[in-house]
Amino acid sequence: MTTPPQIPIPARILQLATAGWMSAAVSAAASLGVADALAAGPRRVDDLAEEIGAHAPTLYRLLRACADFDLFTEHDDQVFALTELGDALRADSPLSMRGFAQWVGDPADRYSWSGLADSVRTGRSAFEAVHGQDVWEYMATHTDTAAVFNNAMTGASNQMIKPVVAAYDFSAFGTVVDVGGGHGALLAEVLRRNPGVRGVLYDQPEVVAGVSHPDVADRFTTAGGSFFDSVPGGGDAYLLSNVIHDWDDEKSTRILSNVRAAMNPGARVLLAEVIMPGKAEPAPTVKLMDLNMLVLCDGKQRTEAEFADLFAASGLALSRIVPTGFCSVVEAVRA
């Protein structure tokens, strides 16, 4: 057996330090719609460039780089084809991550990461220092960026919806309140899979305005407001999907305390979150997600022990954790 050659240390550091270049290339390919243009089969670069409005020689430079990441395959005469991996950059792929790939190349996100060292020095989000507003104010005043961000969150959320609904039994609940649930995709899937359950989607009034899921409309209602003030009462389960990781402990406790005040007796709090390992072990995606939450909004990915502490401060108690794949359902009851 031959031993694979060792990569020299400077070359390895170069790989790590330039990983952002790869991210930018993937994001550019997503924004240009290359995968959508290749969906019907292999094409020459000049044909692709004409369709997507790109400079053909420069598009070739982008695609040959992305081919080394296995997004495309390059054939003779500058012909490129879509791979199984690259197919997930199509807008209409059932596994689509195109929106998320676009977001990580957007200046709002990319420039914020330039302030990571300052965030580590101060313990505070870099977003406001870089952009002059916190992330939520910025989204409210930059509608084009907000649209990119919302598409990214929707795409990422869509990939966790079915595993969460399949892994956790919602059938015992009469009413599920989805707190901070955006346009209600997760709640609607819960109702589809559980015909005896009713749902309430709760988010900012401008977010829930006009939200409709016709196939479950008879059991789906909306309510507008701020979870920092209150949440709708009468729920048997309160579902918060990737909400708590957006906030520091003080604000998270305020949200969860408002949920506790609204719960029916015997109700459950269900946090769909990616859990940080509680001991030293490899988990690079989760750990980078944690840094992303720091940079963007003073949030964090939490360990099981940190969730338990957060619940205790809110008058709740951690009851169990249900793995659903990359994400988990962290369940709590009244203490």
C-alpha positions in Angstrom: 0.0 0.0 0.0 1.4 3.4 -1.0 1.1 6.2 1.4 -0.6 9.2 -0.1 1.7 12.2 -0.4 1.6 14.7 2.4 0.5 18.2 1.4 3.2 20.7 2.5 2.1 22.8 5.4 2.2 26.2 3.5 0.1 24.6 0.8 -2.5 23.4 3.3 -2.7 26.8 4.9 -3.1 28.3 1.4 -6.1 25.9 0.8 -7.7 26.9 4.1 -7.1 30.6 3.6 -8.5 30.6 0.0 -11.6 28.6 0.8 -13.5 31.9 0.5 -12.6 32.0 -3.2 -14.3 28.7 -3.7 -17.4 30.0 -1.9 -17.4 33.1 -4.1 -17.1 31.0 -7.3 -20.0 28.8 -6.2 -22.1 31.8 -5.3 -21.4 33.4 -8.7 -22.4 30.3 -10.6 -25.6 30.2 -8.5 -26.4 33.9 -9.2 -25.8 33.6 -12.9 -28.2 30.6 -13.1 -25.7 28.3 -14.7 -27.2 25.1 -13.3 -30.7 26.1 -14.6 -29.2 26.7 -18.1 -27.5 23.3 -18.1 -30.6 21.4 -16.8 -31.5 20.1 -20.3 -28.0 18.8 -21.0 -24.4 19.7 -21.9 -23.8 23.0 -23.7 -20.9 25.0 -25.0 -19.7 28.0 -23.0 -20.6 30.5 -25.8 -24.2 29.2 -25.9 -24.5 29.4 -22.1 -23.0 32.9 -22.0 -25.5 34.2 -24.6 -28.4 32.8 -22.5 -27.3 34.0 -19.1 -25.8 37.3 -20.2 -22.2 36.6 -19.5 -18.8 37.2 -21.2 -18.0 33.8 -22.7 -14.2 33.7 -22.1 -14.7 34.8 -18.5 -17.6 32.4 -18.0 -15.3 29.6 -19.1 -12.8 30.6 -16.4 -15.5 30.4 -13.8 -16.9 27.0 -15.0 -13.5 25.3 -15.2 -12.8 26.3 -11.6 -16.2 25.0 -10.5 -15.6 21.8 -12.4 -12.8 21.1 -9.9 -15.4 21.3 -7.1 -17.5 18.7 -8.9 -20.3 21.1 -9.7 -19.9 20.6 -13.5 -17.9 18.3 -15.8 -15.8 19.8 -18.6 -15.6 18.1 -22.0 -13.8 18.9 -25.2 -14.5 22.2 -27.0 -15.5 24.0 -23.8 -18.6 22.0 -23.3 -19.9 21.7 -19.7 -22.5 19.4 -18.1 -24.2 19.4 -14.8 -23.3 16.9 -12.1 -25.5 15.5 -9.4 -24.0 17.9 -6.9 -24.3 20.9 -9.2 -28.0 20.0 -9.8 -28.7 21.3 -6.3 -27.9 24.8 -7.7 -31.0 24.7 -9.9 -33.8 26.9 -8.6 -36.4 24.2 -9.0 -34.4 21.3 -7.7 -36.1 19.5 -4.8 -32.7 19.7 -3.1 -32.1 23.3 -4.2 -29.5 25.3 -2.2 -29.2 28.0 -4.9 -30.6 30.7 -2.6 -28.2 29.9 0.1 -25.3 29.9 -2.3 -26.3 33.3 -3.6 -26.6 34.7 -0.1 -23.0 33.8 1.0 -21.8 35.8 -2.0 -23.9 38.8 -1.2 -22.0 41.9 0.1 -24.2 42.0 3.2 -23.0 38.6 4.3 -19.5 38.5 2.7 -18.4 41.9 4.0 -19.7 41.1 7.5 -17.2 38.2 7.7 -14.4 40.7 7.2 -15.1 41.8 10.8 -14.8 38.4 12.4 -11.6 39.2 14.2 -13.2 42.3 15.8 -16.2 40.1 16.8 -13.8 37.8 18.6 -12.1 40.8 20.3 -15.5 42.3 21.5 -17.8 39.3 21.6 -20.3 41.2 19.5 -21.7 40.9 16.0 -19.6 42.4 13.2 -22.6 43.2 11.0 -23.5 46.5 12.6 -19.9 47.7 12.7 -19.5 46.9 9.0 -22.9 48.1 7.7 -24.0 50.7 10.2 -27.2 48.9 11.2 -28.0 45.6 12.9 -29.0 42.8 10.6 -32.7 43.2 11.2 -32.7 47.0 10.6 -30.6 46.4 7.5 -33.0 43.9 6.0 -36.0 46.2 6.6 -34.3 49.0 4.6 -32.6 47.0 1.9 -35.4 45.0 0.3 -33.3 43.5 -2.5 -30.9 42.1 0.0 -33.8 40.9 2.2 -35.2 39.0 -0.7 -31.9 37.2 -1.3 -31.7 36.4 2.4 -35.2 35.2 2.6 -34.7 32.9 -0.4 -31.6 31.5 1.3 -33.4 30.8 4.5 -36.3 29.2 2.7 -34.0 26.9 0.7 -32.1 25.8 3.8 -35.3 25.4 5.7 -36.9 23.3 3.0 -34.1 20.7 3.4 -34.8 20.2 7.1 -38.6 20.3 7.0 -39.3 16.7 6.0 -36.7 15.1 8.3 -38.1 17.1 11.3 -41.8 16.2 10.5 -40.9 12.6 9.9 -38.8 12.2 13.1 -41.1 13.9 15.6 -44.6 12.8 16.4 -46.9 15.9 16.2 -50.1 13.9 16.1 -50.8 14.2 19.8 -51.2 18.0 19.7 -54.4 19.8 19.1 -52.8 23.1 18.2 -49.3 23.8 17.1 -48.1 27.4 17.2 -45.2 28.1 14.8 -43.3 31.1 16.4 -41.2 33.1 14.0 -42.2 30.7 11.3 -41.8 32.9 8.3 -44.2 31.8 5.5 -45.2 28.7 7.3 -43.7 26.0 5.1 -42.8 23.9 8.2 -46.1 24.3 9.9 -48.0 23.5 6.7 -46.0 20.2 6.3 -46.8 19.3 10.0 -50.5 19.8 9.2 -50.3 17.7 6.0 -48.8 14.8 7.9 -51.1 15.1 10.8 -54.8 15.7 9.7 -56.0 16.1 13.3 -53.8 19.0 14.1 -54.5 22.7 13.8 -51.8 25.4 13.3 -51.2 29.0 14.0 -48.4 30.8 12.2 -46.9 33.7 14.2 -44.4 36.2 12.9 -44.1 39.9 12.1 -47.4 41.2 10.5 -45.6 42.1 7.2 -44.2 38.6 7.1 -47.5 36.7 7.6 -49.6 39.0 5.5 -51.0 37.1 2.6 -49.5 33.7 3.6 -51.7 30.9 2.3 -51.4 27.1 2.1 -54.7 26.2 0.4 -54.4 22.5 1.0 -54.5 22.9 4.8 -56.3 26.3 4.8 -59.2 25.0 7.0 -56.7 24.2 9.8 -54.1 27.0 9.2 -54.4 30.5 10.7 -52.0 33.4 11.0 -51.2 36.0 13.7 -48.9 39.0 13.6 -46.8 40.4 16.3 -43.4 40.4 18.1 -42.3 37.4 20.1 -40.4 39.8 22.4 -43.8 41.1 23.5 -46.0 38.0 23.5 -47.0 34.9 21.6 -50.5 33.5 20.9 -52.0 31.6 23.8 -53.7 28.2 23.8 -51.1 26.1 22.0 -50.3 22.5 22.8 -46.9 22.7 21.1 -44.8 25.8 20.4 -42.5 25.3 17.5 -39.5 27.6 17.0 -37.4 26.5 14.0 -33.9 28.1 13.9 -35.2 31.1 15.9 -33.4 30.8 19.2 -29.9 30.6 17.5 -30.5 34.1 16.2 -30.4 35.7 19.7 -28.1 36.0 22.7 -29.1 34.4 26.0 -30.9 37.4 27.4 -33.2 37.8 24.3 -33.7 34.1 23.9 -34.8 33.9 27.6 -37.3 36.7 26.9 -38.8 34.8 23.9 -39.0 31.5 25.7 -40.5 33.1 28.8 -43.3 34.6 26.6 -43.8 31.1 25.2 -44.1 29.6 28.6 -46.7 32.2 29.6 -48.8 31.3 26.6 -48.7 27.5 26.9 -51.6 25.2 27.7 -51.0 22.9 30.6 -49.0 20.0 29.5 -47.8 21.7 26.3 -44.4 21.3 24.8 -41.8 23.7 23.5 -40.0 22.4 20.4 -36.9 24.0 19.1 -35.6 22.8 15.7 -31.9 23.6 16.0 -28.5 22.3 15.1 -26.8 21.2 18.3 -23.2 22.1 19.1 -21.2 19.1 20.4 -20.7 19.3 24.1 -17.1 18.0 24.0 -14.1 18.3 21.7 -15.0 16.4 18.5 -15.0 17.3 14.8 -18.1 19.3 13.7 -16.8 21.9 11.3 -20.1 22.9 9.7 -21.8 23.4 13.1 -18.8 25.4 14.4 -18.7 27.6 11.4 -22.5 28.1 11.7 -21.8 29.3 15.2 -19.3 31.9 14.0 -21.8 32.9 11.3 -24.4 33.6 14.0 -21.8 35.6 15.9 -20.9 37.7 12.9 -24.4 38.4 11.8 -26.6 38.8 14.8 -25.0 38.0 18.2 -26.6 34.6 18.0 -25.0 31.2 18.7 -25.3 27.4 18.2 -25.8 25.9 21.6 -24.8 22.6 23.3 -27.4 20.4 25.1 -26.2 21.8 28.4 -26.6 25.4 27.1 -30.2 24.6 26.0 -30.9 23.2 29.5 -29.6 26.4 31.1 -31.6 28.6 28.7 -34.8 26.6 29.5 -34.2 26.8 33.3 -33.9 30.6 33.1 -37.2 30.7 31.2 -39.2 28.5 33.6 -38.9 25.4 31.4 -37.1 22.1 31.6 -35.3 20.1 28.9 -37.2 16.8 28.5 -35.5 15.2 25.5 -33.7 15.7 22.2 -35.0 14.0 19.0 -32.4 13.7 16.3 -33.7 14.3 12.8 -30.5 14.3 10.8 -28.3 17.4 10.8 -31.0 19.2 12.8 -32.6 18.1 16.1 -35.9 18.8 17.9 -35.0 20.0 21.4 -38.1 19.5 23.6 -39.0 21.3 26.8 -41.9 21.3 29.3 -42.9 23.7 32.1 -40.5 23.3 35.0 
